[in-house]
Amino acid sequence: MSWYYPKGWTDQDDGIDQVLIHYSCTPPGQWPDWSWSHDARVLQDFGGYPRQRLKVLRMPREVWDMQHGWSTPEYRFHYYFEVHQNGHRWTTDLFSEDIVYRDLEYTDDNGWITNICIYWSVGDWGAPVYSPMEDPRIPGDSEFVAKNYYTYDDKERFHHSKYQMLYELDLPHRFYSRMWGPRGTTLVQQYHIGRMYPPEEKSETWIGPYGSSAPGGDNCWVHHL
């Protein structure tokens, strides 16, 4: 699974035809080998004056540290821009950002919830993400673990089975998940919660600090990384 990070560019001169972002992720303290592997994306031209360009990047939730032989959820994001202007090509300096995470816990005291996600985004609600939350007492290898929900074909079977698994656990149910972002930025966040079984009790909503609301908007928590 992944999360989304918008990266923008503002034209400072005329004659710019296209802007690309080249980027790579490494474990902390390491640097990319640009000749070996990296990603590149064309920024979408949104016009305006000055002209604005943007690309929402799909970011990993962890990177593999070959030096130590394990994955790390905190890493470094390296990038530069390639600018095509007046028939020429030039590149910016290299930028690097530390990617860090924030863990969240949601406590359900009465067992009402069967499905819950963190609904969050970097900076504003321009590129929101759903991060499924799970009670750690649910076996990680279960086919009904929360992260499998969006790709599970038989949703009714999932709802029934997950309800039964949670029903057998002592209260309260404590759900956990994680958000990511560059150090020094802010995240906006709500919870998307639902009771999806039994069928006659189906209900879902988004929750912010002021109660139930539509997704996004001002009814949200703000986290400073």
C-alpha positions as CSV (number, residue, x, y, z in Angstrom):
1,M,0.0,0.0,0.0
2,S,1.1,3.6,-0.5
3,W,0.3,7.2,0.3
4,Y,0.2,10.4,-1.8
5,Y,2.5,13.4,-1.9
6,P,1.7,16.4,-4.1
7,K,4.8,18.2,-5.5
8,G,4.3,21.4,-7.4
9,W,6.3,23.8,-9.6
10,T,5.6,27.5,-10.4
11,D,7.1,28.8,-13.7
12,Q,9.4,31.7,-13.1
13,D,10.0,32.4,-16.8
14,D,8.2,32.2,-20.1
15,G,8.9,29.5,-22.7
16,I,8.7,26.5,-20.4
17,D,7.1,23.6,-22.3
18,Q,7.3,20.8,-19.8
19,V,8.6,20.0,-16.2
20,L,9.4,16.5,-14.9
21,I,10.2,15.5,-11.4
22,H,12.9,12.8,-10.9
23,Y,12.8,11.1,-7.5
24,S,14.1,8.2,-5.4
25,C,13.8,7.0,-1.8
26,T,16.6,5.7,0.4
27,P,17.0,4.6,4.0
28,P,18.1,7.4,6.4
29,G,21.7,8.5,5.8
30,Q,21.9,7.0,2.3
31,W,21.9,8.6,-1.1
32,P,20.4,7.3,-4.4
33,D,22.4,6.0,-7.4
34,W,20.6,7.9,-10.2
35,S,22.3,5.8,-12.8
36,W,20.8,2.6,-11.4
37,S,17.2,3.3,-10.6
38,H,14.7,6.1,-10.0
39,D,11.3,7.3,-11.0
40,A,10.3,10.3,-13.2
41,R,6.9,11.9,-13.7
42,V,5.6,14.7,-15.9
43,L,3.9,17.5,-13.9
44,Q,0.4,18.4,-15.0
45,D,0.1,21.9,-16.4
46,F,-2.8,23.8,-14.6
47,G,-2.2,27.1,-16.3
48,G,-2.7,30.4,-14.6
49,Y,-0.2,33.3,-14.2
50,P,2.3,32.4,-13.1
51,R,1.8,29.0,-14.6
52,Q,1.3,26.2,-12.0
53,R,2.2,22.6,-12.4
54,L,1.6,19.6,-10.1
55,K,2.0,15.9,-9.8
56,V,0.7,13.7,-7.0
57,L,3.3,11.1,-6.3
58,R,2.6,7.6,-5.0
59,M,4.9,7.1,-2.1
60,P,6.0,3.9,-0.3
61,R,5.1,3.1,3.3
62,E,8.6,1.6,3.8
63,V,11.8,1.2,1.9
64,W,14.3,-1.7,2.0
65,D,17.6,-1.1,3.6
66,M,20.1,-3.4,1.8
67,Q,22.9,-2.5,4.2
68,H,21.1,-3.8,7.2
69,G,18.7,-6.3,5.6
70,W,15.3,-4.9,6.8
71,S,12.6,-2.5,5.9
72,T,12.3,1.0,7.4
73,P,9.1,3.1,7.6
74,E,11.2,6.3,8.0
75,Y,13.4,7.2,5.0
76,R,14.7,10.0,2.8
77,F,13.0,11.3,-0.3
78,H,15.4,12.8,-2.9
79,Y,14.2,14.7,-6.0
80,Y,15.1,17.3,-8.7
81,F,13.2,18.9,-11.5
82,E,14.0,18.6,-15.2
83,V,12.8,21.7,-17.1
84,H,12.3,21.9,-20.9
85,Q,12.4,25.6,-21.9
86,N,12.9,27.3,-25.3
87,G,14.2,24.1,-26.9
88,H,16.7,23.5,-24.1
89,R,16.8,21.2,-21.1
90,W,18.1,22.1,-17.6
91,T,17.8,20.6,-14.1
92,T,17.5,22.1,-10.7
93,D,19.6,21.3,-7.6
94,L,18.9,18.1,-5.7
95,F,16.5,18.4,-2.8
96,S,16.1,15.9,0.1
97,E,13.4,15.5,2.7
98,D,13.1,13.2,5.7
99,I,9.9,11.1,5.6
100,V,8.6,10.3,9.1
101,Y,5.4,8.7,10.4
102,R,2.8,9.2,13.0
103,D,0.9,6.3,14.7
104,L,-2.7,6.7,15.7
105,E,-5.0,4.6,18.0
106,Y,-8.8,4.6,18.0
107,T,-10.6,3.0,21.0
108,D,-14.0,1.5,20.5
109,D,-15.5,0.9,24.0
110,N,-18.8,-0.7,22.9
111,G,-17.8,-2.8,19.9
112,W,-19.9,-0.9,17.4
113,I,-17.2,-0.5,14.8
114,T,-16.5,-3.2,12.2
115,N,-14.5,-1.2,9.7
116,I,-12.3,1.9,10.4
117,C,-9.7,3.8,8.5
118,I,-7.6,6.9,9.1
119,Y,-8.6,9.4,6.4
120,W,-5.7,11.8,6.0
121,S,-3.7,14.0,3.6
122,V,-0.4,15.9,3.5
123,G,-0.9,19.7,3.9
124,D,-4.5,19.9,2.8
125,W,-7.2,17.7,1.4
126,G,-5.8,17.7,-2.1
127,A,-4.6,14.1,-2.1
128,P,-6.4,12.1,0.6
129,V,-5.5,8.6,1.7
130,Y,-7.4,5.8,3.5
131,S,-5.2,3.9,5.9
132,P,-7.0,0.8,7.2
133,M,-6.9,0.4,11.0
134,E,-6.7,-2.9,12.8
135,D,-7.0,-4.4,16.3
136,P,-3.6,-6.2,16.7
137,R,-5.4,-9.2,18.2
138,I,-6.7,-10.0,14.7
139,P,-4.1,-12.5,13.2
140,G,-1.9,-10.7,10.6
141,D,-2.2,-13.6,8.2
142,S,-6.0,-13.6,8.3
143,E,-7.8,-13.1,4.9
144,F,-10.1,-10.6,6.8
145,V,-7.3,-8.3,8.0
146,A,-8.3,-4.7,7.4
147,K,-5.7,-4.0,4.7
148,N,-7.4,-6.7,2.5
149,Y,-10.8,-5.1,2.5
150,Y,-10.5,-2.9,-0.6
151,T,-9.4,-5.8,-2.8
152,Y,-11.7,-8.4,-1.3
153,D,-14.3,-9.4,-3.9
154,D,-17.1,-10.8,-1.6
155,K,-17.7,-7.7,0.7
156,E,-20.7,-9.3,2.4
157,R,-18.6,-12.3,3.4
158,F,-15.9,-10.0,4.7
159,H,-18.4,-7.9,6.7
160,H,-19.9,-11.0,8.4
161,S,-16.6,-12.7,9.1
162,K,-14.9,-9.6,10.4
163,Y,-17.9,-8.9,12.7
164,Q,-17.6,-12.4,14.2
165,M,-13.9,-12.1,14.7
166,L,-14.3,-8.7,16.5
167,Y,-17.3,-10.0,18.5
168,E,-15.1,-12.7,20.1
169,L,-12.5,-10.2,21.3
170,D,-12.8,-8.6,24.7
171,L,-13.7,-4.9,24.8
172,P,-12.5,-2.3,24.3
173,H,-11.3,-2.8,20.7
174,R,-8.2,-0.7,20.0
175,F,-7.5,0.0,16.3
176,Y,-4.1,1.1,15.0
177,S,-2.6,2.5,11.8
178,R,0.0,5.0,10.5
179,M,0.4,8.2,8.5
180,W,3.5,9.5,6.7
181,G,4.8,12.9,5.6
182,P,7.9,15.1,5.3
183,R,9.4,16.3,8.5
184,G,8.2,19.8,9.2
185,T,4.9,19.6,7.3
186,T,1.4,19.1,8.6
187,L,-1.2,16.4,8.1
188,V,-5.0,16.8,8.1
189,Q,-6.9,13.8,9.5
190,Q,-10.3,12.3,10.2
191,Y,-11.5,8.8,10.9
192,H,-13.8,6.9,8.5
193,I,-15.8,4.5,10.6
194,G,-18.5,2.0,9.8
195,R,-20.7,-0.7,11.1
196,M,-21.1,-3.0,8.1
197,Y,-22.7,-6.0,9.8
198,P,-25.5,-7.0,10.5
199,P,-27.0,-5.6,7.3
200,E,-30.0,-3.9,9.1
201,E,-27.5,-1.8,11.1
202,K,-25.2,-0.7,8.3
203,S,-23.9,2.8,8.9
204,E,-20.8,4.8,8.1
205,T,-19.5,8.3,8.6
206,W,-16.4,10.5,8.9
207,I,-15.4,11.7,12.4
208,G,-13.4,14.8,13.3
209,P,-12.8,16.6,16.6
210,Y,-16.3,18.2,16.4
211,G,-18.2,14.9,15.6
212,S,-19.6,13.4,12.5
213,S,-19.2,15.2,9.2
214,A,-18.6,14.9,5.4
215,P,-15.1,13.8,4.4
216,G,-12.5,16.6,4.4
217,G,-13.2,20.2,5.4
218,D,-12.4,22.0,8.6
219,N,-13.6,19.3,11.0
220,C,-10.3,17.6,11.2
221,W,-7.3,17.1,13.4
222,V,-4.0,18.7,12.3
223,H,-0.7,16.9,13.0
224,H,2.7,18.6,12.9
225,L,5.5,16.3,11.9
